[in-house]
């Protein structure tokens, strides 16, 4: 007969009765998850290199006899790489959400924060802050770099104190932060990487441009209000001829973010993870 051997099982961990995940703890968690992925470093590096690099390359390739137009043209040449950089930033914002769904780690995240909405706000806050700091510095660095390249031409000598220049540079920063947050919200709604990226590129980026080719006047009147177009006024040194004023541009950016995150929040509360 074999004697039964009693073994002590380790007691399961039970959190304290007053345990509550703090806002600071949630933000630290999202910060750690964002920077622990190699893709974050690669995508952000590509975005910065393409944005600043293309701006410098285009600025250096402008012939002297075409280097005219003042501050507006100088900034347009300097920020030529922003459109490509915004795609990298949007894709990373989408993957910030959909990556957790694809790996299943979203279950652990929601178990730690059962109210769920706080996770969405934390992701948006952390990613938005990272993009704002990184591209705020990149926009101004690119501006000063291209001004050094334009030195001695009709596009050189543009200063931050010139009318509309500082506002336009801050507008580029605001635009890329807005698009990053918009893409993250789309990822939270669709919860699928390929579908979210396809929706962002097809509907947010390409569709408004294709719509202008349609022979209907009302389409031309509506497209400036499309989610991907509303920041355009902020990029102008002189927005006098723009369809939207600067204030209306900010207003519509806020409206589209509220709509996106409102829908994302409702679906996050109602759907299973």
C-alpha positions as CSV (number, residue, x, y, z in Angstrom):
1,X,0.0,0.0,0.0
2,X,1.3,3.4,-0.9
3,X,1.0,6.1,1.7
4,X,-0.7,9.3,0.6
5,X,1.5,12.2,0.6
6,X,0.0,15.5,1.6
7,X,1.4,18.6,-0.2
8,X,0.7,22.1,0.6
9,X,-0.7,24.1,-2.3
10,X,0.3,27.7,-2.5
11,X,-2.5,29.9,-1.7
12,X,-4.0,31.8,-4.6
13,X,-3.3,35.5,-4.5
14,X,-6.2,37.6,-3.4
15,X,-5.9,41.4,-4.0
16,X,-6.7,43.6,-1.0
17,X,-10.4,44.5,-0.6
18,X,-9.6,48.1,-1.2
19,X,-7.5,47.4,-4.3
20,X,-8.0,49.8,-7.1
21,X,-6.0,50.5,-10.2
22,X,-5.1,54.1,-10.1
23,X,-5.0,56.4,-13.1
24,X,-1.2,56.8,-12.7
25,X,-0.8,53.0,-12.7
26,X,-2.9,52.7,-15.8
27,X,-0.9,55.3,-17.6
28,X,2.4,53.6,-16.6
29,X,1.0,50.3,-17.9
30,X,0.2,51.8,-21.3
31,X,3.5,53.6,-21.4
32,X,5.3,50.3,-20.7
33,X,3.3,48.4,-23.3
34,X,3.9,51.0,-25.9
35,X,7.7,51.2,-25.5
36,X,8.2,47.5,-24.9
37,X,7.4,46.7,-28.6
38,X,10.1,46.9,-31.1
39,X,7.6,48.0,-33.7
40,X,7.1,51.3,-31.8
41,X,10.7,52.3,-32.1
42,X,10.9,51.2,-35.8
43,X,7.7,53.0,-36.9
44,X,8.4,56.2,-35.0
45,X,12.0,56.3,-36.3
46,X,10.7,55.8,-39.9
47,X,8.1,58.5,-39.4
48,X,10.7,61.0,-38.2
49,X,13.3,60.1,-40.8
50,X,10.8,60.2,-43.7
51,X,9.3,63.5,-42.5
52,X,12.5,65.4,-41.8
53,X,14.5,63.6,-44.6
54,X,12.0,64.2,-47.3
55,X,11.6,67.9,-46.3
56,X,15.4,68.3,-46.4
57,X,15.7,66.5,-49.8
58,X,12.9,68.4,-51.4
59,X,14.2,71.7,-50.0
60,X,17.7,71.0,-51.4
61,X,16.3,70.1,-54.8
62,X,14.4,73.3,-55.4
63,X,16.1,75.3,-58.2
64,X,17.1,78.8,-57.2
65,X,14.9,80.4,-59.9
66,X,11.9,78.6,-58.4
67,X,12.7,79.4,-54.8
68,X,10.1,82.1,-54.5
69,X,6.8,82.5,-52.7
70,X,7.8,83.6,-49.2
71,X,6.9,81.9,-46.0
72,X,4.0,79.9,-47.3
73,X,6.0,78.2,-50.0
74,X,9.0,77.7,-47.6
75,X,6.8,75.8,-45.1
76,X,5.1,73.8,-47.8
77,X,8.5,72.5,-49.0
78,X,9.7,72.0,-45.5
79,X,6.7,69.9,-44.4
80,X,6.4,67.9,-47.6
81,X,7.1,64.7,-45.7
82,X,4.4,65.1,-43.1
83,X,1.8,63.4,-45.1
84,X,3.9,60.2,-45.3
85,X,4.8,60.4,-41.7
86,X,1.2,60.7,-40.7
87,X,0.5,57.3,-42.3
88,X,3.3,55.7,-40.1
89,X,1.8,57.4,-37.0
90,X,-1.7,56.3,-37.9
91,X,-0.7,52.7,-38.4
92,X,1.1,52.6,-35.1
93,X,-1.9,54.2,-33.3
94,X,-4.1,51.4,-34.8
95,X,-1.7,48.7,-33.8
96,X,-1.6,50.1,-30.2
97,X,-5.1,48.9,-29.8
98,X,-5.6,46.0,-32.3
99,X,-2.3,44.4,-31.3
100,X,-3.7,43.5,-27.9
101,X,-6.8,42.0,-29.5
102,X,-4.8,39.9,-31.9
103,X,-2.6,38.5,-29.1
104,X,-5.4,38.1,-26.6
105,X,-3.6,40.3,-24.0
106,X,-6.6,42.6,-24.0
107,X,-8.3,40.2,-21.7
108,X,-5.7,40.7,-19.0
109,X,-5.9,44.5,-19.6
110,X,-9.6,44.5,-19.1
111,X,-9.5,42.3,-16.1
112,X,-7.2,44.8,-14.4
113,X,-9.4,47.7,-15.5
114,X,-13.0,46.2,-15.6
115,X,-14.6,49.6,-16.3
116,X,-12.8,49.4,-19.7
117,X,-13.2,53.0,-20.7
118,X,-10.3,54.1,-18.6
119,X,-8.1,51.8,-20.8
120,X,-9.1,53.6,-23.9
121,X,-8.5,57.1,-22.4
122,X,-5.1,56.0,-21.1
123,X,-4.0,54.6,-24.5
124,X,-5.1,57.9,-26.2
125,X,-3.4,60.0,-23.6
126,X,-0.1,58.2,-23.7
127,X,0.1,57.9,-27.5
128,X,-1.1,61.4,-28.1
129,X,1.5,62.8,-25.7
130,X,4.3,60.8,-27.3
131,X,3.3,62.0,-30.8
132,X,2.9,65.6,-29.6
133,X,6.4,65.8,-28.1
134,X,8.2,63.9,-30.8
135,X,6.6,65.6,-33.8
136,X,6.5,69.0,-32.1
137,X,10.3,68.8,-31.9
138,X,10.6,67.3,-35.4
139,X,8.5,70.0,-37.1
140,X,10.6,72.8,-35.7
141,X,13.9,71.0,-36.3
142,X,12.8,70.4,-40.0
143,X,11.9,74.0,-40.3
144,X,15.2,75.3,-39.1
145,X,17.1,72.7,-41.2
146,X,15.3,73.6,-44.4
147,X,15.8,77.4,-43.7
148,X,19.5,76.7,-43.5
149,X,19.2,75.0,-46.9
150,X,17.2,77.9,-48.3
151,X,19.7,80.5,-47.1
152,X,20.4,83.0,-49.8
153,X,17.3,82.2,-51.9
154,X,13.8,83.7,-52.0
155,X,12.6,81.1,-49.5
156,X,15.2,81.8,-47.0
157,X,15.1,84.3,-44.1
158,X,11.7,83.1,-42.8
159,X,11.4,83.7,-39.1
160,X,9.1,82.3,-36.4
161,X,8.0,85.9,-35.8
162,X,6.7,86.3,-39.3
163,X,2.9,86.5,-39.6
164,X,1.3,83.0,-39.5
165,X,4.6,81.0,-39.4
166,X,4.5,79.8,-35.8
167,X,0.8,79.1,-36.0
168,X,1.3,77.0,-39.2
169,X,4.1,75.0,-37.6
170,X,2.0,74.4,-34.5
171,X,-0.8,73.4,-36.8
172,X,1.3,70.7,-38.4
173,X,1.9,69.3,-34.9
174,X,-1.7,69.5,-34.0
175,X,-2.7,67.8,-37.3
176,X,-0.5,64.8,-36.8
177,X,-1.6,64.4,-33.1
178,X,-5.2,64.6,-34.3
179,X,-4.7,62.0,-37.0
180,X,-2.9,59.7,-34.5
181,X,-5.8,59.9,-32.1
182,X,-8.3,59.4,-34.9
183,X,-6.5,56.3,-36.1
184,X,-6.3,54.9,-32.5
185,X,-10.1,55.4,-32.1
186,X,-10.7,53.6,-35.4
187,X,-8.6,50.7,-34.2
188,X,-10.7,50.6,-31.0
189,X,-13.9,50.5,-33.1
190,X,-12.9,47.8,-35.6
191,X,-10.5,45.8,-33.4
192,X,-8.8,44.4,-36.5
193,X,-5.4,45.6,-37.8
194,X,-5.9,45.0,-41.5
195,X,-9.5,46.3,-41.5
196,X,-8.6,49.4,-39.5
197,X,-5.6,50.3,-41.6
198,X,-7.6,49.8,-44.8
199,X,-10.4,51.9,-43.5
200,X,-8.0,54.7,-42.5
201,X,-6.1,54.8,-45.8
202,X,-9.2,54.3,-48.0
203,X,-11.9,56.3,-46.2
204,X,-9.9,59.0,-44.3
205,X,-7.1,59.6,-46.8
206,X,-8.1,58.6,-50.3
207,X,-11.9,58.9,-50.5
208,X,-12.1,62.7,-49.9
209,X,-9.5,63.3,-52.7
210,X,-11.4,61.0,-55.1
211,X,-14.7,62.6,-54.2
212,X,-13.5,66.0,-55.6
213,X,-13.4,64.4,-59.1
214,X,-17.2,63.8,-59.0
215,X,-19.2,66.3,-61.1
216,X,-21.5,67.5,-58.2
217,X,-21.0,70.8,-56.6
218,X,-22.3,69.6,-53.2
219,X,-19.4,67.2,-53.0
220,X,-16.9,70.1,-53.2
221,X,-18.8,71.8,-50.5
222,X,-18.8,68.8,-48.2
223,X,-15.2,67.4,-48.6
224,X,-13.6,70.2,-46.5
225,X,-15.5,68.8,-43.5
226,X,-14.2,65.2,-44.0
227,X,-12.2,63.9,-41.0
228,X,-8.9,63.9,-42.9
229,X,-9.4,67.4,-44.4
230,X,-10.6,69.5,-41.4
231,X,-7.0,70.2,-40.1
232,X,-5.9,71.7,-43.5
233,X,-6.6,75.3,-42.5
234,X,-4.2,75.0,-39.6
235,X,-1.4,74.3,-42.0
236,X,-1.8,77.6,-43.9
237,X,0.3,80.7,-43.2
238,X,-2.5,82.8,-44.5
239,X,-5.9,81.0,-44.1
240,X,-7.9,83.9,-45.5
241,X,-9.1,81.9,-48.5
242,X,-9.8,78.6,-46.7
243,X,-13.3,77.1,-46.6
244,X,-13.0,76.6,-42.8
245,X,-11.6,79.3,-40.5
246,X,-9.0,78.3,-37.9
247,X,-11.6,78.2,-35.2
248,X,-13.9,76.0,-37.3
249,X,-11.0,73.7,-38.1
250,X,-10.4,73.2,-34.4
251,X,-14.1,72.7,-33.8
252,X,-14.5,70.0,-36.4
253,X,-11.4,68.2,-35.3
254,X,-13.0,68.0,-31.8
255,X,-16.3,66.9,-33.3
256,X,-14.7,64.0,-35.2
257,X,-12.7,62.9,-32.2
258,X,-15.8,63.0,-29.9
259,X,-17.8,61.0,-32.5
260,X,-15.0,58.4,-32.9
261,X,-14.3,57.9,-29.2
262,X,-17.9,58.1,-28.3
263,X,-18.6,55.2,-30.7
264,X,-15.5,53.3,-29.5
265,X,-16.5,53.7,-25.9
266,X,-20.0,52.4,-26.4
267,X,-18.7,49.4,-28.4
268,X,-16.0,48.7,-25.8
269,X,-18.6,48.6,-23.0
270,X,-21.1,46.4,-24.9
271,X,-18.9,43.9,-26.8
272,X,-16.9,41.0,-25.3
273,X,-13.2,41.2,-25.5
